[in-house]
Amino acid sequence: MGSEEEENTPEMAALLKAKIAEHLATTRERMAPCVKRGEMDRSRGHLPDPPPFEIVDHPDLFERAWGWDTILPYEGTVDFSRYKRYLVDYYNYNQQKDENAGSGDDHGLAALAHKCAEIEGHLMFLLEHHAPQVFAERAAIANNARLISDKITKRIPQMTNMLESEFPAVTVALKCITKEAELMCGLLIRPTILPDYIILCNYIRRWAFIFMTYKEPGYVPAAAAMMGATREANLICELLRKGKDENGRKIMSFSIQWNILRTMLAMHKEYVAVGEPTGGYTAGKLISTESDVKTCSGKDLLKRDNMEARNETSQNK
């Protein structure tokens, strides 16, 4: 019996190889319409609909159908460990791209922290003077935003020196916090924007503040999520400044940000299950999270149906 199994091993291996090749060929065939639509939309300057996640296993098709500029939203049916591998690729590609373009942090971490504090100061002013008009009876939203903004403003200067050498995600986190705060400022002076979008930006800032002290092995996927959020926030800021939103790109960016927030929650849950993100160091105590920011849970927030919000935003454009 044993020798018969040994004789069949090469056959079985060949059969398995053939089935894998057939599966890959079938997948490529199924992806052809997505690739065609993606190429057409991108040639017109539009963001295509997200292709099925399995396209990432075919880099040439992925590049044509979606590309690396915009983070591919997480599908709940996809194995999360596989999605994190995609996030690592997304981070590495865009980090290298930024370095090649010479868009590194020429002025260092201190300058990023200073800019972050500056934007937070402007945000605090708007929360005091514009939020009551925007939120009406939903004052808790502004209060939560003020709590987080106050925490960031006070604690980031204390942490700058210790973070630079110990936590590799700090630069990406500061950029994310700053850009989301800038987006909140832009939203607060536009009363037609729904409060749910302010909540979204505020939550992403909160999780970026937490992710700031992530180490191996979780910091790269976390940094990728923050990088994706930063890019979408920057795009929305540009659209708000221009006063237009061609083909609903602003709404699509908000949708991608909601998805990034869901990914952040999943990563945090997984990361704290295997160890403390900060190793119990002082920076971790400075950043400590749930106990000092009283707000509704991220899961409750993500359960809301945002379709109505997006439709109303579209009508108000």
C-alpha positions in Angstrom: 0.0 0.0 0.0 2.8 2.4 0.9 4.7 1.8 -2.4 1.5 2.4 -4.3 1.0 5.7 -2.6 4.5 6.7 -3.4 4.0 5.8 -7.0 0.9 8.0 -7.1 2.6 11.0 -5.5 4.0 12.5 -8.7 0.6 12.0 -10.4 -1.2 13.6 -7.6 1.3 16.5 -7.6 0.8 17.0 -11.3 -3.0 16.9 -11.0 -2.9 19.4 -8.2 -0.6 21.7 -10.2 -3.0 21.4 -13.2 -6.0 22.2 -11.0 -4.3 25.3 -9.6 -3.3 26.5 -13.1 -6.9 25.9 -14.2 -8.2 27.9 -11.2 -5.9 30.8 -11.9 -6.8 30.8 -15.6 -10.5 30.8 -14.7 -10.0 33.6 -12.2 -8.2 35.7 -14.8 -11.1 35.1 -17.2 -13.6 36.1 -14.6 -11.6 39.3 -13.8 -11.5 40.4 -17.4 -14.7 42.6 -17.2 -13.5 44.2 -14.0 -10.2 45.0 -15.6 -11.8 46.5 -18.7 -14.2 48.7 -16.6 -11.3 49.7 -14.3 -9.1 50.8 -17.1 -11.9 52.7 -18.7 -12.9 54.5 -15.5 -9.3 55.3 -14.6 -8.5 56.6 -18.1 -11.3 59.1 -17.5 -10.0 60.1 -14.1 -12.7 58.2 -12.1 -12.3 55.7 -9.3 -13.7 52.4 -10.5 -15.9 50.1 -8.4 -13.7 47.9 -6.2 -12.9 44.6 -7.9 -13.2 41.3 -6.2 -10.4 40.9 -3.6 -9.0 37.8 -5.3 -7.6 40.0 -8.0 -4.7 40.9 -5.7 -3.3 37.4 -6.5 -2.8 38.7 -10.1 -0.7 41.8 -9.7 -0.8 42.8 -13.4 -4.7 42.7 -13.4 -4.9 44.4 -10.1 -2.7 47.3 -11.3 -4.9 47.7 -14.3 -8.3 47.4 -12.6 -7.6 49.3 -9.3 -4.0 50.3 -8.7 -2.1 51.3 -5.6 -3.2 55.0 -5.1 -6.4 54.1 -3.3 -6.6 51.4 -0.6 -8.8 48.4 -1.6 -11.7 48.2 0.8 -11.8 45.1 3.0 -14.5 42.5 2.2 -15.9 40.7 5.2 -15.8 37.4 3.3 -12.1 37.7 2.8 -9.7 36.0 5.3 -8.4 38.9 7.4 -4.8 37.6 7.5 -4.8 37.7 3.7 -6.1 41.2 3.7 -3.3 42.2 6.1 -0.8 40.8 3.6 -2.3 43.1 1.1 -2.0 46.0 3.5 1.7 45.3 3.9 2.1 45.4 0.1 0.1 48.6 0.0 2.2 50.2 2.6 5.6 49.1 1.1 4.5 50.3 -2.4 3.4 53.7 -1.4 6.2 54.2 1.1 8.7 53.5 -1.6 6.8 55.7 -4.0 6.8 58.6 -1.6 10.6 58.2 -1.0 11.3 58.1 -4.7 9.2 61.3 -5.2 11.2 63.0 -2.5 8.1 63.6 -0.3 9.8 62.4 2.9 9.6 64.3 6.2 12.4 66.8 5.6 11.7 68.7 8.8 11.4 65.7 11.0 9.0 64.5 13.6 9.0 67.7 15.6 7.7 69.7 12.7 4.9 67.1 12.1 4.0 67.3 15.7 3.9 71.1 15.6 1.7 71.1 12.5 -0.6 68.6 14.2 -0.9 70.8 17.2 -1.6 73.8 15.0 -4.4 72.1 13.2 -5.9 70.8 16.4 -5.9 74.3 17.8 -7.9 75.5 14.8 -10.2 72.5 15.2 -10.8 73.3 18.8 -11.8 76.9 17.8 -14.3 75.6 15.2 -15.7 73.1 17.7 -16.4 75.9 20.1 -17.9 78.4 17.6 -19.3 76.3 14.7 -20.3 72.9 16.2 -23.4 74.1 18.0 -24.8 75.3 14.7 -23.9 72.1 12.8 -24.9 69.5 15.4 -27.9 71.2 17.0 -29.2 68.7 19.6 -26.3 66.3 19.1 -23.9 68.2 21.4 -22.2 64.9 22.5 -20.5 64.7 19.1 -18.7 68.0 19.6 -17.9 67.2 23.2 -16.2 63.9 22.2 -14.3 65.6 19.4 -13.1 68.2 21.9 -12.0 65.6 24.3 -9.8 63.8 21.7 -8.5 67.1 20.3 -7.5 68.3 23.8 -5.8 64.9 24.5 -3.8 65.0 21.2 -2.8 68.7 21.7 -1.5 68.1 25.3 0.1 64.7 24.9 1.8 64.7 21.5 4.5 67.2 22.6 5.3 65.1 25.6 5.7 62.0 23.5 7.6 63.3 20.5 11.1 62.5 21.7 10.4 59.0 23.0 8.2 58.1 20.0 10.7 58.9 17.3 13.2 56.1 18.2 10.8 53.5 19.6 7.6 53.4 17.5 7.9 53.2 13.7 4.3 54.1 13.0 4.4 57.5 14.7 5.1 59.5 11.5 2.2 58.0 9.5 -0.1 58.4 12.6 0.7 62.1 13.0 0.0 62.7 9.3 -3.3 60.8 9.6 -4.4 62.7 12.7 -3.5 66.0 11.1 -5.3 65.4 7.8 -8.4 64.1 9.5 -8.4 67.1 11.8 -8.0 69.3 8.7 -11.0 67.5 7.1 -13.1 68.1 10.2 -12.3 71.8 10.0 -13.5 71.8 6.4 -16.6 69.9 7.3 -17.5 72.1 10.3 -17.8 75.3 8.1 -20.2 73.4 5.7 -23.4 72.9 7.6 -24.8 70.7 4.8 -22.4 68.0 5.7 -24.0 65.4 8.0 -22.6 65.0 11.6 -21.9 61.3 10.9 -18.9 62.3 8.8 -17.5 64.3 11.7 -17.9 61.2 13.8 -16.1 59.2 11.2 -13.1 61.5 11.1 -13.0 61.7 14.9 -12.9 57.9 15.2 -10.1 57.6 12.7 -8.1 60.2 14.6 -8.7 58.3 17.8 -7.5 55.0 16.4 -4.5 56.7 14.7 -3.6 58.0 18.1 -3.7 54.5 19.5 -1.8 53.0 16.5 0.9 55.5 17.0 2.6 53.2 19.5 2.2 49.9 17.6 5.3 47.8 17.1 6.0 44.6 15.2 4.2 42.7 13.9 1.2 44.9 13.8 2.5 48.3 12.9 2.8 47.9 9.1 -0.8 46.9 8.5 -1.9 49.7 10.9 0.3 52.2 9.1 -1.2 51.1 5.8 -4.7 51.7 7.1 -3.7 55.1 8.3 -1.9 55.9 5.1 -5.1 55.0 3.2 -7.2 57.1 5.4 -4.8 60.1 5.1 -5.0 59.9 1.3 -8.8 59.8 1.2 -9.1 62.6 3.7 -6.7 64.7 1.6 -8.8 64.0 -1.5 -12.0 65.1 0.3 -10.3 68.3 1.5 -9.3 69.1 -2.0 -12.8 68.5 -3.3 -14.2 70.7 -0.5 -11.8 73.5 -1.4 -12.8 73.3 -5.1 -16.5 73.3 -4.1 -17.4 70.4 -6.4 -17.6 66.6 -6.4 -17.4 65.1 -9.8 -19.1 61.6 -10.1 -19.6 61.3 -6.4 -15.9 60.9 -5.6 -16.3 62.6 -2.2 -19.0 60.1 -1.2 -16.9 57.2 -2.4 -14.0 58.5 -0.3 -16.2 58.7 2.8 -17.3 55.1 2.1 -13.7 53.9 1.9 -13.0 55.7 5.2 -15.9 53.9 6.9 -14.3 50.7 5.6 -10.9 51.7 6.9 -12.4 52.4 10.3 -13.9 48.9 10.3 -10.4 47.5 9.5 -8.8 49.5 12.3 -11.2 48.1 14.8 -10.5 44.5 13.6 -6.7 45.1 13.7 -6.9 46.6 17.2 -9.0 43.7 18.5 -6.5 41.2 17.1 -3.4 43.1 18.2 -4.4 43.5 21.8 -5.2 39.8 22.0 -1.6 38.9 21.4 0.2 41.6 23.5 0.3 45.2 24.6 1.0 47.5 21.7 3.3 49.7 23.8 5.0 47.2 25.9 3.8 49.0 29.0 6.1 52.0 28.4 5.3 55.6 29.4 4.1 56.4 25.9 1.5 53.7 26.2 0.1 55.3 29.4 0.1 58.7 27.7 -2.0 57.3 24.8 -4.3 55.1 26.9 -7.7 54.9 25.2 -11.1 53.7 26.1 -11.2 54.8 29.8 -10.6 58.5 29.1 -12.6 59.1 25.9 -16.3 58.5 26.7 -18.1 57.8 23.4 -20.2 55.2 21.7 -18.5 52.0 20.5 -17.0 51.8 17.1 -19.1 48.7 16.4 -22.3 50.5 17.2 -21.2 53.3 14.9 -20.4 50.9 12.0 -23.7 49.2 12.3 -25.5 52.3 11.3 -26.9 52.4 7.8 -25.0 55.3 6.1 -26.8 55.0 2.8 -29.3 57.6 3.8 -26.6 59.9 4.9 -24.7 59.5 1.6 -27.9 60.1 -0.4 -28.7 63.3 1.6 -25.1 64.5 1.1 -25.4 63.9 -2.7 -28.7 65.8 -2.8 -27.1 68.7 -0.9 -24.2 69.1 -3.3 
